[in-house]
Amino acid sequence: MSMAGRFSGVRGDIAGALACAILTLPGSAGVGVIALAPLGERYVAHGVVAGLYPAIFLPLVALCLGARSSMMYSPRSVLAILIASIAANTLVTGSVVNPADVRRTEAVLFLVVFAAGLFQAAFGASRLGTLVKYIPSPVMAGFQNAGAILIFFGQIDTMVGFAQHVPLLAIVQHLAAVQPVTLGVGLVTVLAMLVGPRMTPSVPPAAVGLAVGSAAYYVVSASGGAAALGPVIGAVPAGLPLPTQLGAFVSLLGDPDRWRLAAAVMSGALSLAIIASLDGLLNAKAADQVIDARTDGNQTLFRLGLGNMVTACFSGVTGSVNLIGTMASHKAGARSAISVGAFALFVLGAVLALPPVIALIPRVVIAGMLMVISVQMVDAWTVQLIKKAILQQVEHPRRLALDLFVIALVAGAAIAINLVVAVGVGVVVAILSFLFRMSRSVVRRAYDGGAMRSRRALGPRATEILNAEGAKILVLELQGPLFFGTAEDLARQIDALARDALHVIVDLKRVNEVDSTAARILLQIHERLRRDGRHLVLSHPDRTGAVASVLNDLGVIGAVSDEKVFEDVDHALEWAEDRLIEHHADDESPGAERRLEDMDVLGGLDKREFDVLRGFVAARRFAAGEVLFREGDVGRELFLIAKGTASVKLRLAGRGRVNRLATFSAGTVFGELALLDPGPRSASVEADAELVCYVLTDEDFERLRREHPSVAIKLVANLGRELSRRLRQANRTIYQLEG
């Protein structure tokens, strides 16, 4: 890259960092105020710097740990609400801290932030970052909406000028305490943030609201209305940030109540870590789309965790990925990690140089800004769902209603109780949602042996038997995990579907997991069928896979026996068909060698014609495993099987992989297309056992056609009927599969 290009890139990074800093500074200060608000008025100034520190240390730690994108970092409102909830409900209400003791209270609160960062780093190191994709969207939407609602209503006291907190339902009784002038300044701030982007699109709305709201406040104050206005932030700690909390953390080890303190810290930290991790991963994923990057979720968690641990040592609240800041910096020209370092330095400069200015910012202006931000925080997907529900623009109203219920449940738990409880509700909802989806019927498809046959070609008599008795074979194709939530339903379906079935084939090809409960239920199914003289047959249990291991270890395969465990459904069907045919064809001897007269495909020939045909065919014997012809050979012969079976096999992609297309048994014909179209063979044929065939070559057929045309015509007609019969069977199979 040329020098001019490099300078242009650096200039874009600096501009992007400045744009992000202008956008982030007011909001970060407000976020810190939210986090420490439950501790009382004396913590407001501390909250300002606590909100700014994550915007310094998270970017620096991320850069030290190898981050090279322009992704920005800062505190997050939803995390501040959770910290405030932990402070109010776990620490203060639980009498773990006394807010009057500022030093100890801050030490405990920032220890929660430190421990949460430790959990985050552990999540990343143990590669739990990939689990975010399993968190249902309604759960995360509920968290986000709860945060927006809590932030909005948490600003009402400051917005209307109440000196003390007034419950929402009691505001009507305290209308006399409302300060109209303070409320007016707050509304001016809100209006400026909403209208500002239209008038000054290049200036961040937060900066416009801060400037206009503060100007209105001081104009009123200079006009003699200072007494009617709310307070300003007040003195803000100044100076270089120092890790003063490290010593405070160590001092807590000697606390007389350290075990109760540890329990409170760990419970709050785990909840904060879970939400902060989910928030960080989701925002990182969204930021990747903005900056055209691919972030590793586990590395992101590790960086955020260590960054938050460092931030906590400097008295900062939990931070995360700053999606809005990333978008703003990218729009302003940021393209590299230089922008991230420059952003941290800009914020550090503000912390060092601007405390006197920050101290003069009116609290009502911060409240007005946070109200607008809270409205913007409302999950857009939730709004879309509500609109669709109102307008009835949905195809699956039950699913939409369930999503809205989950959103409301999680948000309600966060608002009515606290966000810590909402974390538990969210996890439970995620688990129940998973179990509900996974517990749907594991049966992908069910069909009987009358509609779906094995690939073995049979004669008319055997075909008649299967047409009449094929429904006594039931095939169940399973899919997904076979576990305690689905196995019992499988047993009920077998009881309902297999009332008349003698052979129940369970196809495990698409089953990816089997637990011990499911294995025990399979054993129970086998035992019930065995007592009734019926059979459970298994197909596709990969002998080297996890499913086969569980079935072996828990005795399922041993109980069913290897005789009834097959590599695919085709062979399982063939076994079951053999049992039915043997039961209904006692007059036939399957091992006897058939004569030409016994060939079904030669039906309709008289004795003279058979005598003629014998002069044109030759009997051949093939040993087990011998290849009759190979895929690609030129077809020249028709084979009539007198004894044994032969299988048609097709090579598949991959070393040594073959697929059985069909198996021909005694009395059937194959290779007949060689008489009609002497092209290359489409597959190979191999003898399964000792095989005896009558072979008619294309040359002999041509001679038969010239010398005895009537015999040739009858043979071709019979072959046509055979092809037609196979086509009808194929159509039935396709119809069954499509159905």
C-alpha positions in Angstrom: 0.0 0.0 0.0 1.3 3.5 -0.8 2.1 6.1 1.9 -0.9 8.1 0.9 -3.1 5.1 1.2 -1.8 4.3 4.6 -2.3 7.9 5.8 -5.8 7.8 4.4 -6.5 4.6 6.3 -5.1 6.0 9.6 -7.1 9.2 9.1 -10.3 7.1 8.7 -9.5 5.1 11.8 -8.9 8.3 13.9 -12.2 9.8 12.5 -14.0 6.6 13.3 -12.6 6.5 16.8 -13.6 10.1 17.5 -17.1 9.5 16.2 -17.5 6.5 18.4 -16.1 8.4 21.4 -18.6 11.3 20.9 -21.4 8.8 20.7 -20.3 6.6 23.6 -19.2 9.1 26.3 -22.6 10.4 27.4 -24.2 7.0 27.2 -21.4 5.3 29.1 -21.6 7.8 31.8 -25.3 7.2 32.1 -24.9 3.5 32.1 -22.5 3.7 35.1 -25.1 5.9 36.9 -27.7 3.2 36.3 -25.5 0.5 37.6 -24.8 2.2 40.9 -28.1 4.0 41.3 -29.6 1.6 43.9 -26.8 2.4 46.3 -27.9 6.0 46.7 -27.1 9.6 45.7 -23.5 9.6 46.9 -22.7 6.9 44.2 -23.8 9.0 41.2 -20.4 10.6 40.6 -18.7 7.2 41.1 -21.1 5.7 38.6 -20.0 8.2 35.9 -16.4 7.0 35.9 -17.4 3.4 36.5 -19.3 3.6 33.2 -16.4 5.3 31.3 -13.7 2.8 32.4 -14.9 -0.2 30.4 -14.6 2.0 27.3 -10.9 2.3 28.1 -9.8 -1.1 29.4 -11.9 -3.5 27.3 -10.4 -2.2 24.0 -6.9 -2.2 25.4 -7.1 -5.7 26.7 -8.7 -6.9 23.5 -5.8 -5.4 21.5 -3.3 -7.0 23.8 -5.0 -10.4 23.3 -4.8 -10.3 19.6 -8.0 -8.5 18.4 -7.3 -7.0 15.0 -10.7 -5.8 13.8 -12.4 -2.4 14.3 -15.0 -3.8 16.7 -15.6 -1.3 19.6 -16.3 -2.0 23.3 -18.2 -0.1 26.0 -20.6 -0.7 28.9 -24.1 -1.9 28.1 -27.4 -0.7 29.5 -28.9 -4.1 29.9 -25.8 -5.2 31.9 -26.0 -2.1 34.0 -29.6 -3.0 34.8 -28.5 -6.4 35.9 -25.7 -5.0 38.1 -28.2 -2.6 39.6 -30.5 -5.5 40.3 -27.7 -7.5 42.0 -26.8 -4.4 44.0 -30.3 -3.8 45.2 -31.7 -7.3 45.7 -28.7 -9.4 46.5 -26.3 -7.0 48.2 -28.4 -4.3 49.9 -31.7 -6.2 50.6 -29.7 -9.2 51.6 -27.7 -7.1 54.1 -24.5 -8.2 52.5 -23.4 -4.5 52.3 -24.2 -1.2 54.0 -24.3 1.6 51.4 -23.1 4.0 54.0 -19.8 2.2 53.9 -18.8 3.3 50.4 -15.4 1.7 50.3 -16.6 -1.8 51.3 -19.8 -1.6 49.2 -17.8 -0.7 46.1 -15.3 -3.4 46.8 -18.1 -6.1 47.0 -19.9 -4.8 43.9 -16.8 -4.6 41.8 -15.8 -8.1 43.1 -19.0 -9.3 41.5 -17.9 -7.7 38.2 -14.4 -9.3 38.6 -15.8 -12.7 39.3 -18.3 -12.4 36.4 -15.3 -11.6 34.1 -13.5 -14.7 35.5 -16.6 -16.8 34.6 -16.7 -15.3 31.1 -13.0 -16.0 30.5 -13.6 -19.6 31.7 -16.6 -19.9 29.3 -14.4 -18.9 26.4 -11.4 -21.1 27.5 -13.8 -24.1 27.7 -15.2 -23.3 24.3 -18.8 -22.6 25.5 -19.0 -19.6 23.1 -20.6 -21.8 20.5 -23.6 -22.6 22.7 -25.1 -19.1 22.0 -26.8 -20.5 18.9 -28.9 -22.8 21.1 -30.4 -19.9 23.1 -33.9 -19.3 21.8 -34.5 -15.8 20.3 -37.6 -15.2 22.5 -35.5 -15.6 25.7 -32.9 -13.0 24.6 -35.7 -10.7 23.4 -37.3 -10.9 26.8 -34.0 -9.9 28.5 -33.6 -7.0 26.1 -37.1 -5.7 26.5 -36.9 -6.0 30.3 -33.8 -3.9 30.3 -35.4 -1.3 28.1 -38.5 -1.1 30.4 -36.5 -1.0 33.6 -34.2 1.8 32.2 -37.2 3.8 31.0 -39.2 3.7 34.3 -36.0 4.0 36.3 -35.6 7.6 35.0 -39.0 8.8 36.0 -38.0 10.1 39.5 -35.2 12.2 38.0 -37.2 13.2 35.0 -40.1 14.8 37.1 -37.8 16.1 39.8 -38.7 13.8 42.8 -36.1 14.1 45.6 -36.8 10.5 46.7 -37.8 7.4 44.9 -41.6 7.1 44.4 -43.1 3.8 43.3 -44.7 4.0 39.9 -48.2 3.3 41.2 -47.9 6.0 43.8 -46.9 8.9 41.4 -50.5 10.2 41.3 -50.4 10.7 45.0 -47.2 12.7 44.7 -48.1 15.0 41.9 -47.5 18.0 44.1 -43.8 17.1 44.3 -43.4 17.2 40.5 -41.0 20.0 39.3 -42.5 21.2 36.0 -39.4 23.1 35.0 -37.2 20.0 35.5 -39.7 17.9 33.5 -39.5 20.6 30.8 -35.8 20.3 30.5 -36.0 16.5 30.3 -38.6 16.8 27.5 -36.4 19.2 25.6 -33.6 16.7 25.8 -35.8 13.9 24.5 -37.1 16.1 21.7 -33.6 17.2 20.7 -32.5 13.5 20.5 -35.5 12.6 18.4 -35.3 15.6 16.0 -31.6 16.2 16.0 -30.7 13.5 13.5 -32.9 15.1 10.9 -31.4 18.5 11.3 -27.8 17.5 12.0 -27.4 14.0 10.6 -23.6 14.0 11.1 -23.8 14.6 14.8 -24.7 11.7 17.2 -28.2 12.1 18.7 -26.8 11.7 22.2 -24.4 14.6 21.7 -27.3 16.8 20.4 -29.5 15.8 23.3 -26.7 16.5 25.8 -25.8 19.9 24.3 -29.4 21.1 23.9 -30.7 19.8 27.2 -27.7 21.2 29.2 -28.1 24.6 27.4 -31.8 24.7 28.3 -31.0 23.8 32.0 -28.5 26.6 32.4 -30.6 29.1 30.5 -33.4 28.5 33.0 -30.9 28.6 35.9 -29.5 31.9 34.7 -33.0 33.3 34.4 -33.6 32.8 38.1 -35.2 29.3 38.0 -32.3 27.4 39.6 -34.5 26.5 42.6 -37.0 24.8 40.4 -34.4 22.6 38.7 -33.0 19.2 39.7 -29.4 18.6 40.7 -26.3 18.2 38.4 -24.0 15.1 38.6 -21.6 16.8 41.0 -18.0 16.2 41.8 -16.5 13.4 39.7 -13.3 11.5 40.7 -10.4 12.9 38.7 -7.0 11.7 37.9 -5.3 8.7 36.3 -7.3 5.5 36.8 -5.6 3.2 39.3 -6.3 -0.4 40.2 -7.3 0.5 43.8 -9.9 -2.3 44.0 -7.2 -5.0 44.0 -6.3 -4.2 47.6 -10.0 -4.0 48.5 -10.6 -7.5 47.1 -7.8 -8.9 49.2 -9.1 -7.2 52.3 -12.5 -8.9 51.8 -10.7 -12.3 52.4 -10.5 -11.4 56.1 -14.2 -10.3 56.3 -15.9 -11.9 59.3 -18.9 -12.7 57.1 -16.8 -13.9 54.1 -18.7 -17.1 53.4 -22.1 -15.4 53.1 -20.4 -12.7 51.1 -18.8 -15.3 48.8 -22.2 -17.0 48.2 -23.8 -13.6 47.3 -20.9 -12.6 45.0 -20.7 -16.0 43.2 -24.5 -16.1 42.6 -24.6 -12.6 41.3 -21.4 -13.0 39.2 -22.7 -16.2 37.5 -25.9 -14.5 36.5 -24.0 -11.5 35.2 -21.5 -13.7 33.4 -24.3 -15.6 31.6 -26.1 -12.5 30.4 -22.9 -10.6 29.6 -21.6 -13.6 27.5 -24.8 -13.9 25.6 -25.0 -10.2 25.0 -21.4 -10.0 23.9 -21.6 -13.0 21.5 -24.9 -11.7 19.9 -23.5 -8.2 19.5 -20.2 -9.6 18.1 -22.1 -11.6 15.6 -24.1 -8.5 14.5 -20.9 -6.4 14.4 -19.2 -8.9 12.1 -21.8 -8.2 9.5 -21.1 -4.5 9.8 -17.3 -4.7 9.5 -17.2 -7.8 7.3 -15.2 -9.9 9.8 -15.5 -13.4 11.3 -15.1 -13.3 15.0 -14.4 -16.5 17.0 -17.0 -16.6 19.8 -14.7 -18.3 22.3 -11.9 -15.8 21.8 -14.4 -13.0 22.1 -15.6 -14.4 25.5 -12.1 -14.8 26.7 -11.1 -11.2 25.8 -14.3 -9.8 27.3 -13.8 -11.8 30.5 -10.2 -10.7 31.0 -11.1 -7.1 30.0 -13.9 -7.0 32.6 -11.6 -8.4 35.3 -9.1 -5.6 34.6 -11.9 -3.1 34.5 -13.3 -4.2 37.8 -9.8 -3.7 39.4 -10.1 0.0 38.3 -13.7 0.4 39.6 -15.5 -0.1 36.3 -18.7 -1.9 35.5 -19.1 -4.8 33.1 -18.6 -4.0 29.4 -19.3 -5.7 26.2 -19.2 -5.3 22.4 -20.5 -1.8 21.4 -22.6 -2.5 18.3 -23.8 1.1 17.8 -20.3 2.5 18.3 -18.9 -0.1 15.8 -21.4 1.0 13.2 -20.7 4.7 13.8 -16.9 4.3 13.6 -17.2 2.1 10.5 -19.4 4.6 8.8 -16.8 7.4 9.7 -14.0 5.4 8.1 -12.6 3.0 10.7 -11.2 -0.2 9.2 -8.5 -1.5 11.5 -7.6 -2.1 15.1 -6.0 1.4 15.2 -9.4 2.8 15.6 -10.0 0.7 18.7 -6.8 1.9 20.4 -7.5 5.5 19.4 -11.1 5.2 20.8 -9.7 4.0 24.2 -7.2 7.0 24.3 -10.0 9.5 23.5 -12.1 8.2 26.4 -9.0 8.2 28.7 -8.4 11.8 27.7 -12.0 12.7 28.5 -11.6 11.0 31.9 -8.5 13.0 32.7 -9.5 16.4 31.2 -13.3 16.6 31.5 -14.3 15.7 35.1 -15.1 19.4 35.9 -17.3 19.6 32.8 -18.9 16.2 33.5 -19.7 17.4 37.0 -21.9 20.2 35.6 -24.1 17.9 33.5 -27.7 18.0 34.8 -29.0 14.7 35.9 -32.4 15.3 34.2 -30.6 15.6 30.9 -28.9 12.2 31.5 -32.4 10.8 32.4 -33.9 12.2 29.2 -31.1 10.7 27.1 -31.5 7.3 28.8 -35.3 7.3 28.2 -34.7 7.7 24.4 -32.0 5.1 24.4 -34.3 2.7 26.3 -37.0 3.1 23.7 -34.5 2.4 21.0 -33.4 -0.7 22.9 -36.8 -2.4 22.6 -36.3 -5.6 20.5 -37.3 -4.9 16.9 -38.3 -8.5 16.4 -40.8 -8.3 19.3 -42.4 -5.3 17.7 -42.7 -7.1 14.4 -44.4 -10.1 16.1 -46.9 -7.8 17.9 -47.7 -6.0 14.7 -48.3 -9.3 12.9 -50.5 -10.6 15.7 -52.6 -7.4 15.7 -52.9 -7.4 11.9 -53.4 -11.2 11.9 -50.6 -11.6 9.3 -49.4 -15.0 10.5 -49.5 -18.5 9.1 -48.8 -20.2 12.4 -50.5 -18.3 15.2 -49.8 -20.9 17.9 -46.0 -20.6 17.3 -46.2 -16.8 17.3 -48.3 -16.9 20.5 -45.7 -19.2 22.2 -42.9 -16.8 21.2 -44.7 -13.8 22.6 -45.5 -15.7 25.8 -41.9 -16.6 26.3 -40.8 -13.0 25.7 -43.4 -11.8 28.2 -42.5 -14.5 30.8 -38.8 -13.6 30.8 -39.4 -9.9 30.7 -42.0 -10.2 33.5 -39.7 -12.2 35.7 -37.0 -9.5 35.2 -39.3 -6.7 36.0 -41.5 -8.2 38.8 -38.7 -9.9 40.6 -35.2 -9.2 39.2 -32.9 -10.0 36.3 -31.1 -12.7 38.3 -34.3 -14.7 38.5 -35.0 -13.9 34.9 -31.6 -15.6 34.1 -32.9 -18.8 35.7 -36.3 -18.5 34.0 -34.5 -18.0 30.7 -32.3 -21.1 31.2 -35.4 -23.2 32.2 -37.3 -21.9 29.2 -34.4 -22.7 26.9 -34.3 -26.3 28.3 -38.0 -26.8 28.1 -38.1 -25.3 24.6 -35.4 -27.8 23.6 -37.1 -30.7 25.2 -40.4 -29.7 23.6 -38.9 -29.6 20.1 -36.9 -32.7 20.6 -39.8 -34.6 22.1 -41.9 -34.5 18.9 -42.4 -37.8 17.3 -39.1 -39.5 16.4 -40.9 -41.5 13.6 -40.0 -39.9 10.3 -42.1 -42.3 8.3 -44.0 -45.6 8.7 -44.9 -48.0 5.9 -45.6 -51.7 5.5 -44.0 -54.4 3.4 -47.0 -54.6 1.0 -46.1 -51.2 -0.4 -42.4 -51.1 0.1 -40.3 -54.2 -1.0 -36.7 -55.2 -0.7 -34.6 -55.0 -3.8 -34.8 -58.7 -4.4 -36.7 -59.7 -7.5 -39.2 -62.5 -6.9 -41.3 -64.7 -9.0 -45.1 -64.4 -9.3 -45.9 -66.9 -6.6 -43.7 -65.2 -4.0 -44.9 -61.8 -5.2 -48.5 -62.9 -4.7 -47.6 -64.0 -1.1 -46.1 -60.6 -0.3 -49.1 -58.8 -2.0 -51.4 -60.6 0.4 -49.2 -60.8 3.5 -46.8 -57.8 3.1 -48.7 -55.7 5.5 -47.4 -58.0 8.3 -44.1 -56.2 7.9 -43.9 -52.8 9.5 -41.0 -50.4 8.9 -40.4 -47.3 11.1 -37.9 -44.8 9.9 -36.6 -42.8 12.9 -34.8 -39.5 13.0 -33.1 -37.3 15.6 -32.2 -38.2 19.1 -33.9 -41.3 20.7 -34.0 -40.4 24.3 -36.3 -40.4 27.3 -38.5 -37.7 25.7 -39.1 -39.6 22.5 -38.6 -43.3 23.2 -41.9 -43.7 25.2 -43.8 -42.1 22.3 -42.1 -44.6 19.9 -43.3 -47.5 22.1 -46.9 -46.2 21.9 -46.7 -45.8 18.1 -45.4 -49.3 17.7 -48.3 -50.6 19.9 -50.7 -48.7 17.7 -49.2 -49.5 14.3 -48.0 -53.0 14.7 -51.1 -54.8 15.9 -51.1 -57.1 12.9 -47.4 -57.0 12.1 -45.2 -60.1 12.6 -42.0 -58.2 11.9 -41.2 -54.7 13.1 -38.2 -53.1 11.4 -36.8 -50.1 13.2 -34.5 -48.0 10.9 -31.9 -46.2 12.9 -30.1 -44.6 9.9 -31.1 -41.0 10.9 -30.8 -41.5 14.7 -27.9 -39.5 16.0 -28.1 -40.2 19.7 -29.5 -43.0 22.0 -29.6 -42.7 25.8 -30.0 -45.5 28.4 -33.8 -44.9 28.8 -34.4 -45.3 25.1 -32.3 -48.4 25.0 -34.3 -49.9 27.9 -37.6 -49.1 26.1 -36.3 -50.8 22.9 -35.6 -53.9 25.1 -39.2 -53.7 26.4 -40.5 -53.4 22.8 -38.5 -56.5 21.8 -39.7 -58.5 24.8 -43.4 -57.7 24.1 -43.1 -58.6 20.5 -41.2 -61.8 21.3 -43.8 -63.0 23.7 -46.4 -62.7 20.9 -44.2 -64.7 18.5 -43.2 -61.6 16.6 -39.8 -60.0 15.8 -38.0 -56.7 16.4 -35.5 -56.1 13.6 -32.9 -53.3 13.6 -31.3 -51.7 10.6 -28.5 -49.1 10.2 -26.9 -49.3 13.7 -23.4 -48.2 12.6 -21.2 -50.9 14.2 -18.5 -48.3 15.0 -20.7 -45.4 16.0 -22.0 -44.0 19.3 -25.5 -45.4 18.7 -24.3 -49.0 18.2 -22.0 -48.6 21.3 -25.0 -47.7 23.5 -27.2 -50.5 22.1 -24.3 -53.0 22.6 -23.4 -51.9 26.1 -27.1 -52.0 27.3 -27.8 -55.4 25.7 -30.2 -54.4 22.9 -28.3 -55.9 20.0 -27.6 -59.0 22.1 -31.3 -59.5 22.9 -32.4 -58.9 19.3 -29.6 -61.1 18.1 -27.2 -60.5 15.2 -29.5 -62.5 12.9 -32.0 -59.6 13.1 -29.5 -56.6 12.9 -28.9 -55.4 9.3 -26.7 -52.8 7.6 -29.7 -51.3 5.8 -33.5 -51.5 5.5 -33.2 -53.4 2.2 -31.6 -56.4 3.8 -33.9 -56.2 6.8 -36.9 -56.3 4.5 -35.5 -59.2 2.6 -35.1 -61.2 5.8 -38.7 -60.4 6.9 -40.0 -61.3 3.4 -38.2 -64.7 3.5 -40.0 -65.5 6.7 -43.4 -64.7 5.2 -42.7 -66.6 2.0 -41.3 -69.7 3.9 -44.4 -69.7 6.0 -46.8 -69.6 3.1 -44.9 -71.7 0.4 -44.2 -75.0 2.2 -44.7 -76.8 -1.1 -41.7 -75.3 -2.7 -38.1 -76.4 -2.1 -35.9 -73.3 -2.2 -32.7 -75.3 -2.8 -34.0 -77.3 -5.8 -32.7 -76.4 -9.3 -35.5 -75.2 -11.5 -36.2 -76.3 -15.0 -36.9 -74.0 -17.9 -40.6 -75.0 -17.5 -40.5 -73.7 -14.0 -39.4 -70.2 -15.0 -42.2 -67.7 -14.5 -40.9 -65.4 -17.3 -41.4 -68.3 -19.8 -45.1 -68.8 -19.0 -47.3 -69.5 -22.1 -44.7 -71.7 -24.0 -45.9 -75.2 -24.8 -43.7 -78.3 -24.7 -42.5 -78.0 -28.3 -41.5 -74.4 -27.8 -39.6 -75.3 -24.6 -37.8 -78.0 -26.6 -36.9 -75.4 -29.2 -35.7 -72.9 -26.6 -33.4 -75.5 -24.9 -31.4 -75.6 -28.1 -30.6 -71.9 -27.8 -29.8 -71.5 -24.0 -26.8 -72.9 -22.1 -26.6 -73.8 -18.4 -23.8 -72.1 -16.6 -22.5 -72.5 -13.0 -21.0 -69.6 -11.0 -19.2 -69.9 -7.6 -20.1 -67.7 -4.7 -18.7 -64.2 -5.1 -18.0 -64.7 -8.9 -18.8 -61.7 -11.0 -21.1 -62.5 -13.9 -20.5 -59.1 -15.6 -19.2 -55.7 -14.5 -20.5 -52.2 -14.7 -19.5 -50.8 -18.1 -19.3 -54.1 -19.9 -21.2 -54.4 -23.2 -24.5 -56.2 -22.6 -24.8 -59.4 -24.7 -26.5 -62.0 -22.5 -29.8 -62.7 -20.7 -29.7 -64.7 -17.5 -32.5 -67.0 -16.2 -31.7 -68.1 -12.6 -32.3 -71.9 -12.0 -30.7 -72.0 -8.5 -29.3 -69.5 -6.0 -29.3 -65.7 -6.0 -27.3 -62.9 -7.7 -27.1 -59.3 -6.6 -26.8 -56.2 -8.8 -24.3 -53.8 -7.3 -23.3 -50.2 -8.1 -20.0 -48.6 -7.1 -20.4 -45.4 -5.0 -18.0 -42.5 -4.5 -15.6 -43.4 -1.8 -13.1 -46.2 -1.4 -14.7 -49.7 -1.4 -18.3 -48.4 -1.2 -21.0 -50.3 -3.1 -24.8 -50.2 -3.1 -27.0 -53.2 -3.8 -29.6 -52.2 -6.4 -31.4 -55.5 -6.5 -31.1 -59.3 -5.8 -32.5 -61.9 -8.2 -33.7 -65.3 -6.9 -34.4 -68.6 -8.6 -37.1 -68.3 -11.3 -36.3 -64.7 -12.1 -34.5 -63.0 -15.0 -31.9 -60.3 -15.3 -29.9 -58.8 -18.1 -32.9 -58.8 -20.4 -32.1 -55.3 -21.7 -29.1 -56.8 -23.5 -31.6 -58.3 -26.0 -33.3 -54.9 -26.6 -30.3 -52.5 -26.2 -26.8 -54.0 -26.3 -25.2 -51.0 -24.6 -22.9 -51.0 -21.6 -24.0 -52.6 -18.4 -25.2 -50.0 -15.8 -24.1 -52.1 -12.8 -22.2 -55.2 -11.9 -23.8 -58.6 -11.0 -22.3 -61.0 -8.5 -23.3 -64.5 -7.3 -24.3 -64.5 -3.7 -23.9 -68.2 -3.4 -23.5 -71.1 -5.8 -25.5 -70.0 -8.8 -26.9 -71.9 -11.8 -28.3 -69.9 -14.7 -29.7 -70.5 -18.2 -27.9 -68.0 -20.5 -29.3 -66.7 -23.8 -26.8 -64.6 -25.8 -27.8 -61.9 -28.2 -26.4 -63.9 -31.1 -28.5 -67.0 -30.1 -31.6 -64.7 -29.6 -31.1 -63.3 -33.1 -30.8 -66.9 -34.5 -34.0 -67.8 -32.5 -35.8 -64.8 -34.0 -34.9 -65.9 -37.5 -35.5 -69.6 -37.1 -38.4 -69.7 -34.7 -40.0 -66.2 -34.7 -43.1 -67.3 -32.7 -41.0 -68.5 -29.8 -39.0 -65.2 -29.9 -42.1 -63.2 -30.0 -43.5 -65.0 -26.9 -40.2 -64.5 -25.1 -40.1 -60.8 -25.8 -43.8 -60.4 -24.8 -43.0 -62.2 -21.5 -40.0 -60.0 -20.9 -42.2 -56.9 -21.5 -44.7 -58.1 -18.9 -41.9 -58.7 -16.5 -40.6 -55.2 -17.0 -44.1 -53.8 -16.7 -44.5 -55.7 -13.4 -41.3 -54.2 -12.1 -42.3 -50.7 -13.2 -45.6 -51.0 -11.4 -43.8 -52.1 -8.2 -41.4 -49.2 -8.5 -44.3 -46.8 -8.9 -45.9 -48.2 -5.8 -42.7 -47.8 -3.9 -42.2 -44.2 -5.1 -45.8 -43.4 -4.2 -45.3 -44.8 -0.7 -42.1 -42.9 -0.2 -43.6 -39.6 -1.5 -46.6 -40.2 0.8 
